[in-house]
Amino acid sequence: MKNKILQMKLAAAGIALGLGMSTAPAMADTNRALEAWKAFAAEENNPRYDKWVELLSDPEAIKLAKEWKALRGYDAYDLFDKEEIPAELKPGLIITAENKADFPWLPKYLTQETYDAIGAPWGNIRKIKIVPSNTYYLHKGYLKGNKAMAEQNTKLTFDETGQPIYEDGSYALLSGPAATALPFLVNPKNGLELNWNNVAASVATDTLEFDSAYMNSCTPDSKADRQYRANLWWWHYHERHNTAPFGDIEGKGDMVEGGAIFMFEPNDVRGLAGVRQRYASGTKEDDFKIFLPSLRRTRLLTGTDSQDPLASGLELSWDDWRGNWIKTNIENFEYNLVGEALILSPTNTMHSTGGLEAFTIDEERCGVDYVEMELRPTYILEQVDKTGKYQYSKLRYYYDKEDYSIATRKTWDPRGNLFRSYVDARDFLPATGVSVWGALLIRNSVSHRTSTMWMNSTWENLDEIVDESMFDVDQLRDYQ
């Protein structure tokens, strides 16, 4: 009853612009996220918001949102309807160090680390603006896979290391409908199922290229000491639907996916090339090779090497690559579904400009001047190290209930100290359901060092630009 009264008050005040308090539109050619953005854009008079409304209004975007909602049984706005959300938490709200204490409800909707970052002397977030919540989903290949799983009543179990398998014992991520699907789409029953939804979502596209990615390492006094520039690529190997080559990548029968990197700057690492490919088997280590230009030698890396920084000074390890690339294994980790939360997370509207206007990294490249955030419904996963040998004793992920991307995350070191926390935004194209990373702030609570990243994604001609040579380190070493 309290929730019903609150919704009525908000609607009467005319402020239901995007946090799930508005009545669902009767028209079939819209959705509540689109209507919230239309109302917000009309008030703000911002060309970037108008462009985002245009992208959300694409008939293909509306159709995809509708089909995914039908498959899930809900969208974000349906979940907001079940919650009591503060009246002040609405689009247009500005949050800074000067006023954050005026909102006693705010710590409930931000992780403590993000709240503390507002106005902090290191890894600073200077200003947050609340915008309407979107509805997020994956591309048509995932839609097809999940529909097929539902129609065929596909049953998945786990092998002895926690890998998802079909009833015949074959690996789910290598063939059939589950190879491109969220395998436990609706109401994951436990932490392992939740973990696999994110792992299976991968980079949310068949082919990825960053041309280029810029990575900055910063001292505790917020001074940049290193900047790296690299190109990155990713290939999803099986049941490919949105970028040629379609179907399966030849020669990758027992592998799920691969990622690659080539360093351009600074000069002392120029030419470093790395390729990491994930086997479906939980007992088989990744095929992980790096070419070291200073030695003119290719090095085969082992599982422990994946805990090393991607480059000197960065608060990003090889296992942090793509959000979570730790190999799932229930012998080494516990996966616990510990709760649910509404969390403020950077909005994924970067495609409205192709730039960083919604996530503006500061001039020193060590903090964030301005970020737009939206409310997201999440599951909370805690991944706990059982070996005592991993770089993190515990990781906490907030997985979005719509597309199972990471809304926010944080880690603890082997001694149990809070270690790294992450604030990142994605670049989402509503008409296709493809989303890739756009910008990132990582804060180290032990050393007070920070890293920032921003990525320029390639959206056209990926079938021609990215090929098998990017995933063979002996060919990639000669990339440029």
N, C-alpha and C positions, 0 to 999 in steps of 0.2 A: 504493500500500500504506500509506504514512504517513497519508493521509487516511482510509483505512478503519480504521486503528488508532485514530486520534483520535476518529472518530465512535463507535467502540465504547466508548472510555473515557468520553466525555461522556454517552452513554446510560446507562452503568452508574452514573455519579454522579448521575443523575436531574436533570440541569440543562439538558436540551435543551428549553427553553421557548419557542423562537421564532427561533432563528438557523439553522434549516435542518438541524439534526442529528438530528431525530426521524424515526422511520419513518413513511412515509405511511399515514394511517388507511385501514382496509379499507372503512369505511362510505362509501356513495355520497353521503350527505346531510351531508357535512362536508368540511373541507379542513385542511391543516396549519396555516394561519394561525389558523383558528378554534380548533383544538385547543390551540395554543400559548397563545392568549389565555384559554381556559377554565382551563388550569392556572395561569397567572399570576394571574388574577383570584381564583381560589380561595385562593391564598396571601396576596394583598395585602389582601383585605377592604376594597376601595375601591368605593363605589357607582358611581363614574364608570366604572371598569373593568367592573363588572357590566353597566352599560348598554351599553358597547361590545360585549361578548359577545352581548348580546341583539340588537343591530343586525347583527352578523356572522352570527347564527343565523337570520335571516330567510330563509325558503326562496328568495325571489327573489334575495337576496344570494349564497346558496350556488350557485344555478343560474347566475347571471351569472359568478361566479368560475370555475365548471367549464367553461362554454362558451368563455370567453376563454382559459383554459389550453389547451383542445383546439385552438383556432385558432392560438395562438402556438406551441404545442408545449412549453410550460414555464410554471412560475410562479416566483416569487422563491425559494421553498424548493428547487426543483430546481436552481437556480443556486448556492445556498449549499452544496448537497451536493458540489459540485465544488471547494470551497475549504477551506483549513485556517484555521479561525477560532479565535482565542485562547479558551481555556476561561473566562477572566475576563470576556470580552465576552458577557454574558448579561443577560436581563431582570432588573431590580432593581438593577443596578449604579449607584451614584451617583458622579458625577465633579465635582470642584470644583477651585479653584485650589490648595487645600491638598494634594490627593492625585493630581492629574493626572500628575505626574512618576513616580508609582508604577507607571504602566502604560506601559512602553516601546513597546508596540505601538500606542498610541493615535494618534500622528500619521499612521499609515498609513490610519486610518479617518475622520479629520477633515481638511479642508483646513487648511493652515497658519494661515490667517486665523481660522478658527473656533477652532482650538486656542489661538491667541494671545489670542482674545477672552475665554477663561475666566479670570476674575480681572483683566481689563485695567482701567486707569484710565479708559478711554473706551470706549463701545460694549460694555460689560461683559456677559458671560454668567456668572451666579453659580453656577448648579447645573444639571447635566444628569442625567437619569435615563433609563436604557435600558429600553425596553419591547419586547414581541414585534413582530417584523416582520409587516406586513399583506400581503395580496395586493391589488393595485390594478388597476383596469380602467375603461373608459369606458362610457357609457350604451348602451342597446339600439340606438340609431340607428347608432352607430359599429360595433357588432357586426354589424348587418344589412349595412352597407356593406362591411365587410371580408369577410364571408361571401360576398357577391355578387361581390366582386373575385376571390376564390379560385375560386368555382364557374364564373365566366365567363372565368377565366384572363386577367384584365384586365392589359394591358401599358401601362406608363407610360414615357415618355421625358421629356427636358427640351428646352425651346426655347433660343434663343440667350442669354437672360438667366438661365436656370436655373429657369424655372417648369415644374411638372409638366404634361404634356399627354398626351391619349389618342393613339392611332395615327392618328386623323383630324386631329390638330393642334389640337383644341379643348382649352380649359383644364380640367384635371381637377377643380379645386375649385369649378366653376360648375354642374356637372350630373353625373348618373350616380352609380355607387356610390362613386367616390373623393371626391365632394363632402363626404361625411360618413364618413370612414374614416381609418385610419392607413395612408398609401399604400405604405409600405415596412415593413410590420409586423414581419416576421421577418428578423433578421440584415441590417440595412441595410449595403450594400456599401461606402459611402463617406460622407464628411461631408455632402454635399448631400442624400442620401437621409435621413440621420439628422436633419438640420435640418428637412426637410419633415415628418417624423413629428411633431415638436413644433409646428411652425407649423399643421399640419392639426388637431392636437388642440385648438388655440385655447384657449378658456376652459372646454372640456370640458362644455359644455351649450349648448342652443339659445338660451336667454335668461338673462341675468344681471342682478341688481340688488343693489347695496350700498346699504342704507338704515340707517345712513350708513357712510362710510369716514372714519376719523380718521387724519390724517397729521401727524407731529411732526418738527420740525427742532431739532437740538441742537448746542450749542457744544462745542469740544474739552474743556471741563471738565465735560461731561455735564449741562448745564443747558438745559432746553427754552426756545427763544426764540420759536418760532411753533407754533401748532397750527391745523390746517385741518380743516374738516368739509365733506364733499361727498357727493353721491349719484353713483353710477356705474352705467352700463348697458352691456349688450353684446347684440348680435344676431348670430347665425349665419344667413346669408341663404339657403342652399340645402340641399335634402334634409333639411328639419327633421323630427324624429321625436318629441321628448319634450315639447315645449311648443308650443301653438298660437300663431300660425298655422303649420300644417303645410305641408310641401312647400317652395315658394319664396316669398320676400318679394317682393311686387309692386314693379316699378320698379327692382330691383337686379340686373338681368340680367348686368352686367359687373363687379359688385362681389362680394367674398367675404364680408366681415363689416364691422361697424361698432361703434365704442365712443363713449360720450358721458359728459360730466361736467358737473355743476352745483354751484358752490361756494356754501355757506351762511355759513361763518365762516373767518377773521375778517371784520369789517364792511368792511374796505377792499377785499376781493375778492368780497364777496357779490354774486351775480348773474352772475359770470363763467360762461359756458357754452361748452363745446367739443365738437365732433363730428369724429371722424376715421373715414373709410371707406376700405377697402382695395380697390383694383382688382386684378383677376387678372393683368392685363398687367404685365410687369416694367418696361416703359418708361413707364408712366403713373403720375404722382405721385398720392399719396393725395388724396382730397377732404377737406381739413383746414381747418376754419373755427372761429374763436373769436369770441364776442361779448364785447366789453370794456365793462362797464357804466359806467365812468368817462367813456368817450368816446361812449357810446351808438352804437357802431359795430361792425360785423362785419369781422373781418380774415381774409383768406385766407392760410394759412400754407404755406410751401414745405418741401421735404425737409430743409433745414438747420435749420429751426425745430423739427423733431422732436427735436433734440439738447438743446433748452432744458429747464430744470427744469419739472416740472409746476406748481410754485409756488415762490416765492422761499424759498431756504434748504433746500429738499428735495434729498436725494441720489437723486432719481428723475426721470428725463427722460421725455418723451412716448414715446420709443423703448423705455424700460424698462417701460412700461405692459404689463400682462399677461405679464410675465416677459421676453418677447422680441418686440417689435413692429417690429424693424428690417426694412425691405423686403428680401426675398431678391433678390440680384442678383450673379451670378458675375463680372460686370464690375467690381464694386466691392469684393467680398469673396472671400477663399478660405474654403472650408469643409472642414476637415480632421478626420477621425476619427482621434484620436491615441492611443486606448487604452480600457481598461475598468477599473473600480474598484468595490470595495465601500465605500460611504460611509455614515457616520452622518448622518441627516437628520431634522429634526423630524417626528414622527408626525402623521398626518392624522386624528386622532380627535376633532377639535373638536365633531363632531356629537353626541358622547355627552353633552355638557352645553349646547351652544349658547353656550359662553363660552370664556374664555382660560385655563382651568385647566392645560392642557397646554402653554401658551406664555404665561407670565405676564410682561407688560411691567412694569418697575419704576415706582415712584411718581413719579419725575422724567420718565418717558416716554422715557428715553434709553438704556435697556439692558434686559436680560432677567433677571429674578430666577430663573426656573425654566423649563426646557424639557425635554420628553420626546422622546427620539430613538429611531429604529429603524434597523437596518441595511438598506441598499438596494443592489441591483445596478445599475450604471450604465455607460453609454457616455460617453466624454469627447469633446466636440466643441470644437475651437478655430476661431473665426471671426476672420480676420485682415483688417484694412483694407488695401486695395490703393491707395487714393487719396491717403493722407496727410492727408486733410481731415476725418476722422471724429473724434468725441469719444473713441472708444476705439481704440487701435491693435490691441488683441486682446481677445477675449472667450473665456472658457472656461466651457462648460456641462457639467454632469453630468446627463445625461438618464436617467431611470428606464427600465429595460429592460422593465417591464410596461406602463406607460401613457404613457411618453415625456414625462412632466412633468419640470420642472426640480427635481432634488434639491438642488442648490446651484450657485452660479455666482460668477464674479469677473471683473473687467475690468482693463485696463491703460490708462494715459493715452497721449497721442500721443508722449510722450518715453520711453515704455517702463516707467514706474513703475507698480507695483501701485496700482490706483485704488480701485475699489469692490468690496466683497464682500457677499454676501447670505445671510441665514438666514431661511427662511420656512416657514410651516405652512399646510396647506390644510384645508378642511372637506369631508369625504368622506361621502357617504351610500351605504353598501354595497348597499342594496336596489335602487337606481337606477343606480349607477355615476357619478352626477353629483358633481363636486368643484369647489369654488371656493376662492379665497384666504381665509385667516383672519387671519394676522398675519405681520409682516415686520420684520426688523432689517437695516439697511444701514449699513455702516461704510466711511468714506472714509479710506484709509490715507495719503493725502497731507495733507489738512487736519485729520484726526482729528475731523471732524464726523460725526454720525450722524443717521439718520432711523429712526423706528419707525412702523408702521402697524398698525391692526386694523380689520377689516371686519365689519359685521353684514349677513349675506346674507338675502335674501328667498327663502323656499322655497315659499310658497303663492300661488296666484292670479296667477302671473307673466303668464299669457295676458291678463289683464285690466289689470294694472298697467302693463306696458311695451307701448308702441305706437310707430307711426312718428313721432310728434311728438318723441320723444326723440332721433331721428337727423336732425332738421332744425333747425339752429341758430336759425333765425328763429322757430321755435315753442318750442324749448327755452328760449330767453332769458326767456320768460314763465312758466316752470315754477312758481315760487312766489315 
